[in-house]
Amino acid sequence: MAKTSTISARINTSDKKNAEAIFAKLGITASQAISLFYKQVHLRRGIPFAVELPNETTRAAILEARSGKGKTFDTVAELYEDLGI
């Protein structure tokens, strides 16, 4: 099917470059990625990923992680042990 519509959007240059580097690794173009996104919006009848504000617990965890506080582990086994898994 021939493409019949054009989309024009202004986005941050570094976001564009970062995304296009990932698209290249996936073997697709930016146009193909946008088409995939639009198709998923249509199929799911909405944005194809969660768009929500984190709750208070999640916000606190994000801030803790960004500040370098909290527990760290040298191996996955140590993490699992701490979690009791």
CORSULDA-V891985 format. One record per run of one state. SS is the DSSP state (~ for helix, > for strand, _ for the rest). FROM is the first residue (numbers start at 1). TO is the last residue. If there is no record, write none. Layout:
BEGIN
SS:FROM:TO
SS:FROM:TO
END
This chain:
BEGIN
_:1:12
~:13:26
_:27:29
~:30:44
_:45:55
~:56:66
_:67:75
~:76:83
_:84:85
END
